[in-house]
Amino acid sequence: MPRPLGDLEDAVMTRVWQWNRPVTVREVLEDLQRERPIAYTTVMTVMDNLHQKGWVRREVSGRAYRYTAVSTRAAYSAALMNEAWSKSDNPAAALVAFFGMMSAEQRQFLQDAIRIVQRDAPESAPAPEEGEGAGEGGEPGGLGSAEGR
């Protein structure tokens, strides 16, 4: 599991993820400078560190490198959530607390994601026994229907 990105690493990766194409240090620098004063060498060091940590790959393009994200922001976010959840001594309680912090819109995203995972689950996966794994409203984990929120 990767450790969370620092503030500047996150600012750089946000651009790499948003632009979704190979980027140079100069491009990232110019965009960052719209928000704060920052030196070329600082951005170059951060991008080199991200490369060393495996967040970006790079290839030579003339006299510079072009950097591309190795994974998506969604995958990064999922890995952070999984790491936090796996460290809990009571995973079910952690999930209940996490779901309780969600807005109605976030809960709808969660239900949509559950439907996608269930739809894409391998055919060989055993169905839960009656009353097992389904809560109120028949949704896994007792999430209930959208109307019940």
C-alpha positions in Angstrom: 0.0 0.0 0.0 1.4 3.4 -0.9 1.6 6.0 1.8 -0.5 9.1 1.3 0.9 11.7 -1.0 2.3 14.9 0.5 0.6 18.3 -0.4 3.0 19.1 -3.3 3.1 15.5 -4.5 -0.7 15.6 -4.6 -0.8 18.9 -6.4 1.6 17.5 -9.1 -0.3 14.2 -9.4 -3.6 16.0 -9.6 -2.4 17.7 -12.8 -1.0 14.4 -14.2 -4.3 12.7 -13.5 -6.4 15.5 -14.9 -4.5 16.0 -18.0 -4.3 12.3 -18.7 -1.4 12.6 -21.1 2.4 12.6 -20.8 3.5 15.9 -19.1 6.8 17.7 -18.7 8.1 19.4 -15.6 7.8 22.8 -17.3 4.0 22.2 -17.9 3.4 21.3 -14.3 5.6 24.2 -13.1 3.7 26.8 -15.2 0.3 25.5 -14.0 1.5 25.4 -10.3 2.8 28.9 -10.6 -0.7 30.2 -11.1 -1.4 29.3 -7.5 2.0 29.8 -5.8 5.6 30.8 -6.4 7.6 27.6 -6.9 11.0 26.8 -8.5 11.5 24.6 -11.5 14.0 22.5 -9.4 11.4 21.9 -6.7 8.9 20.5 -9.3 11.6 18.5 -11.0 12.6 16.9 -7.6 8.9 16.1 -6.7 8.4 14.5 -10.1 11.6 12.5 -9.8 10.5 11.4 -6.3 7.1 10.3 -7.7 8.9 8.3 -10.4 11.1 6.7 -7.7 8.0 5.8 -5.7 6.3 4.3 -8.7 3.5 6.8 -9.1 4.7 7.9 -12.6 6.7 6.5 -15.4 8.9 8.6 -17.6 10.4 8.6 -21.0 12.9 10.8 -22.6 11.5 13.4 -25.0 14.3 15.5 -26.5 16.2 17.0 -23.5 13.4 16.5 -21.0 11.3 13.7 -19.6 7.6 13.2 -20.1 5.8 11.8 -17.1 2.6 9.6 -17.2 0.6 8.3 -14.3 0.9 4.6 -13.5 -2.6 4.4 -12.0 -5.7 6.5 -11.6 -6.7 8.8 -8.8 -9.6 6.4 -8.2 -7.2 3.5 -7.7 -5.1 5.7 -5.3 -8.2 6.7 -3.3 -9.4 3.1 -3.1 -6.0 1.9 -1.9 -6.0 4.5 0.9 -9.5 3.6 2.0 -8.6 -0.1 1.9 -5.5 0.5 4.0 -7.4 2.4 6.6 -10.1 -0.2 6.7 -7.7 -3.1 7.0 -6.1 -1.5 10.1 -9.4 -1.5 12.0 -9.9 -4.0 14.8 -13.6 -4.0 13.9 -14.0 -3.6 10.1 -17.8 -3.8 10.2 -18.0 -0.9 12.7 -15.5 1.1 10.7 -17.6 0.7 7.6 -20.8 1.6 9.5 -19.1 4.8 10.8 -17.7 5.6 7.4 -21.1 5.2 5.7 -22.6 7.3 8.4 -20.3 10.2 7.4 -21.5 10.1 3.8 -23.9 12.5 2.2 -27.0 11.3 0.4 -25.1 11.7 -2.9 -22.2 9.7 -1.7 -24.5 6.9 -0.5 -26.0 6.8 -4.0 -22.5 6.5 -5.5 -21.9 3.7 -3.0 -25.1 1.9 -4.0 -24.2 2.3 -7.7 -20.8 0.9 -7.1 -22.2 -2.1 -5.2 -24.6 -2.8 -8.1 -21.6 -2.7 -10.5 -19.5 -5.0 -8.4 -22.4 -7.5 -8.0 -23.2 -7.4 -11.7 -19.5 -8.0 -12.6 -18.9 -10.7 -9.9 -17.8 -14.0 -11.3 -20.6 -16.5 -11.9 -18.9 -19.0 -9.6 -19.2 -16.8 -6.5 -21.5 -18.5 -4.0 -24.7 -16.6 -3.2 -25.1 -15.5 0.4 -27.3 -17.7 2.6 -30.7 -16.2 3.4 -30.3 -13.4 5.9 -26.5 -13.4 5.4 -24.8 -10.4 3.9 -28.0 -8.5 3.2 -29.4 -5.9 5.4 -32.5 -3.7 5.4 -33.8 -3.2 1.9 -31.9 -6.3 0.6 -28.7 -4.3 0.0 -25.4 -5.6 1.3 -24.3 -4.2 4.6 -27.8 -3.0 5.5 -27.6 0.1 3.3 -31.3 0.0 2.4 -32.9 1.5 -0.6 -32.4 5.0 -1.9 -35.9 5.9 -0.7 -35.0 4.7 2.8 -32.3 7.3 3.3 
